[in-house]
Amino acid sequence: MNISNVIGRIKVCGITLNESSDKRNMWNIGWNKECDTNVLTQDNGRCYFIVVNEVIYKIGYSDSKGGIKNTLSSYKGGNSGRPSDRTHGIHILITQELLKGNSVDIYFTYNENIEVPVKTMDGKTTTIITSISGKHLELENVKLYLEAENNEFPIWNFQEQNKSWPFYIQESTIKVDKKVDGESLTIEDLRNMELIKS
C-alpha cells in the first residue's frame, strides 16, 4: 500500500546512511522542518508508518513519553545497548534498504486528546483529558491495511504474521546484547551481503 492512501498522515523524517566511523548508528534522521516540534514530542498515542519508496513496510504504535521523536530514537539506537529483535531488526532492515539506494521515510498519525470520565476511590467520577493508547489506532490501521491488501501484512510486521526475524538479525541481536563473538553487523557487512545477493 502506498503511503498516499493514509489520510491525515504527517511526515516525521527522512532517513539517510551514516557513513561516519560510528558503527553503532548506521543511519541518521533528518527531521521534517515543516512539522511543528510540539507535534513530534507530544505524548499522544501514535501510529507510525515506515515507508520505503512510498510503500508502507511497517505499521507500529507507541505511547512512550517524548512523542514520535523518542519512538524513533529507540530504533536509531537499535545497534547498541540491549535491543530486542524488533528494535535491532528494524535498524538493520532500514540500513539494507538505504544501501540499495531506496528512500526510507517515517510518517505518523496520532490520537487527539479527549475527555474521559474516571471513577475515583471515593466513588465519585472526575473527568480527565488524555489520549487513548496508540495501540488502538495501530489495530484499526492494520485492519484497514489487511482489507486493502488481501490479508497480507506489511512485510516488516513480523510479529503480527507469527514469523521469526531472519536468522542473521537474531544472531546480530545476540552479539549486541551479550557483547560476545565479535561485533554486531556493520554497514560494510550489510553492503557485502547485498553484493553477494547480486
C-alpha positions as CSV (number, residue, x, y, z in Angstrom):
1,M,0.0,0.0,0.0
2,N,1.2,3.5,-0.9
3,I,1.5,6.0,2.0
4,S,-0.6,8.4,-0.1
5,N,-3.6,6.2,1.0
6,V,-3.1,7.3,4.6
7,I,-5.4,10.3,5.2
8,G,-4.0,12.8,7.7
9,R,-0.5,11.4,7.6
10,I,2.3,13.6,9.0
11,K,5.8,13.2,7.6
12,V,8.2,12.9,10.5
13,C,11.5,12.5,8.8
14,G,13.7,11.0,6.1
15,I,16.5,8.5,6.8
16,T,20.0,8.7,5.4
17,L,23.0,6.4,5.7
18,N,25.6,7.3,8.4
19,E,28.9,6.8,6.7
20,S,30.9,8.0,9.8
21,S,33.1,5.8,11.9
22,D,30.3,5.4,14.4
23,K,29.3,1.8,13.8
24,R,26.5,1.8,16.4
25,N,24.2,4.2,14.4
26,M,24.1,3.1,10.8
27,W,21.7,5.8,9.7
28,N,20.7,9.4,10.5
29,I,17.4,11.1,11.0
30,G,16.5,14.2,9.0
31,W,13.6,15.7,10.9
32,N,10.9,17.3,8.8
33,K,11.4,21.0,9.5
34,E,7.9,21.9,8.3
35,C,6.5,19.8,11.1
36,D,5.9,21.6,14.5
37,T,8.3,20.3,17.1
38,N,5.5,20.2,19.6
39,V,3.7,17.7,17.4
40,L,6.8,15.5,17.2
41,T,7.3,15.5,21.0
42,Q,3.7,15.3,22.3
43,D,2.8,12.2,24.3
44,N,-0.4,11.4,22.5
45,G,-0.9,7.8,21.5
46,R,0.5,7.4,18.0
47,C,0.7,5.0,15.0
48,Y,3.7,5.2,12.7
49,F,4.4,4.0,9.2
50,I,7.9,3.1,8.0
51,V,7.9,3.7,4.3
52,V,10.3,2.5,1.5
53,N,9.9,4.2,-1.8
54,E,6.5,5.5,-0.8
55,V,5.3,1.9,0.1
56,I,4.3,1.0,3.7
57,Y,6.7,-1.6,5.1
58,K,5.8,-1.5,8.7
59,I,2.9,-0.2,10.8
60,G,3.6,0.2,14.5
61,Y,2.5,2.2,17.6
62,S,3.9,3.9,20.6
63,D,2.7,5.6,23.8
64,S,6.2,6.5,25.1
65,K,7.0,9.8,26.6
66,G,8.7,12.3,24.3
67,G,6.5,11.6,21.3
68,I,7.4,10.2,18.0
69,K,10.9,11.6,18.3
70,N,11.5,9.4,21.2
71,T,10.0,6.4,19.4
72,L,12.4,6.8,16.5
73,S,15.4,7.4,18.8
74,S,14.9,3.8,20.1
75,Y,15.1,2.4,16.5
76,K,18.1,4.7,15.8
77,G,19.9,3.2,18.8
78,G,18.9,-0.3,17.8
79,N,22.5,-1.3,17.1
80,S,23.7,-0.8,20.7
81,G,22.7,-1.5,24.3
82,R,20.4,-4.4,24.8
83,P,17.9,-4.2,21.9
84,S,15.0,-6.6,21.1
85,D,15.0,-8.4,17.7
86,R,12.4,-5.9,16.6
87,T,14.4,-2.8,17.6
88,H,17.7,-4.1,16.2
89,G,15.9,-5.7,13.2
90,I,14.3,-2.5,12.0
91,H,17.7,-0.7,12.3
92,I,19.3,-3.4,10.1
93,L,16.4,-3.6,7.6
94,I,16.3,0.2,7.2
95,T,20.1,0.2,6.5
96,Q,19.7,-2.5,3.9
97,E,17.1,-0.5,2.0
98,L,19.3,2.6,2.1
99,L,22.2,0.5,0.7
100,K,20.0,-0.5,-2.2
101,G,19.5,3.2,-3.0
102,N,15.9,3.2,-1.8
103,S,14.3,6.1,0.1
104,V,13.1,5.5,3.7
105,D,10.7,7.9,5.4
106,I,8.6,7.8,8.5
107,Y,5.1,9.1,8.8
108,F,2.6,9.0,11.7
109,T,-0.9,9.8,12.8
110,Y,-2.0,10.4,16.4
111,N,-5.0,10.3,18.7
112,E,-6.3,13.7,19.8
113,N,-6.9,14.3,23.5
114,I,-10.4,13.6,24.7
115,E,-12.3,13.9,27.9
116,V,-12.5,10.7,29.8
117,P,-14.7,10.0,32.9
118,V,-12.7,8.3,35.7
119,K,-14.2,6.8,38.8
120,T,-12.1,7.5,41.8
121,M,-11.7,5.6,45.1
122,D,-14.3,7.7,46.9
123,G,-17.0,6.6,44.4
124,K,-17.1,9.9,42.6
125,T,-16.4,10.5,38.9
126,T,-14.0,13.0,37.6
127,T,-13.0,14.0,34.1
128,I,-9.5,13.9,32.8
129,I,-8.2,15.0,29.4
130,T,-6.0,12.3,27.8
131,S,-5.2,10.4,24.6
132,I,-6.1,6.8,24.2
133,S,-3.3,4.3,23.5
134,G,-1.8,4.3,20.1
135,K,-2.3,0.5,20.1
136,H,-6.0,1.1,19.3
137,L,-5.0,3.3,16.4
138,E,-2.5,0.7,15.1
139,L,-5.0,-2.2,15.3
140,E,-7.6,-0.2,13.3
141,N,-5.0,0.8,10.7
142,V,-3.7,-2.7,10.3
143,K,-7.3,-3.9,9.9
144,L,-7.8,-1.4,7.0
145,Y,-4.4,-2.4,5.5
146,L,-5.4,-6.1,5.5
147,E,-8.7,-5.3,3.9
148,A,-6.9,-3.4,1.1
149,E,-4.1,-5.9,0.6
150,N,-5.9,-9.3,0.5
151,N,-5.0,-10.1,4.1
152,E,-1.3,-9.5,3.6
153,F,0.5,-7.7,6.4
154,P,3.2,-5.1,5.8
155,I,6.4,-7.1,5.2
156,W,8.2,-5.8,8.3
157,N,5.3,-6.7,10.6
158,F,6.9,-10.0,11.5
159,Q,5.2,-10.5,14.9
160,E,1.7,-10.0,13.6
161,Q,2.5,-12.6,10.9
162,N,3.8,-15.0,13.6
163,K,7.1,-15.0,11.7
164,S,10.6,-15.2,13.2
165,W,13.1,-12.5,12.4
166,P,15.7,-13.5,9.8
167,F,18.4,-15.6,11.5
168,Y,21.2,-13.1,10.6
169,I,19.3,-10.4,12.6
170,Q,18.6,-12.7,15.5
171,E,22.3,-13.6,15.6
172,S,23.4,-10.0,15.4
173,T,21.0,-9.0,18.2
174,I,22.6,-11.6,20.5
175,K,26.1,-10.1,19.7
176,V,24.9,-6.6,20.6
177,D,23.2,-7.8,23.7
178,K,25.8,-10.2,25.1
179,K,28.9,-8.5,23.6
180,V,30.3,-11.9,22.5
181,D,31.8,-13.4,19.4
182,G,32.8,-10.1,17.9
183,E,30.6,-7.1,17.0
184,S,27.2,-6.8,15.6
185,L,26.6,-6.2,11.9
186,T,28.1,-3.1,10.3
187,I,27.3,-1.2,7.2
188,E,30.2,-2.9,5.5
189,D,28.8,-6.3,6.4
190,L,25.4,-5.4,5.0
191,R,27.0,-3.9,1.9
192,N,28.9,-7.2,1.3
193,M,25.7,-9.2,1.8
194,E,24.0,-7.1,-0.9
195,L,26.9,-7.7,-3.3
196,I,26.7,-11.4,-2.7
197,K,22.9,-11.4,-3.5
198,S,23.6,-9.5,-6.7
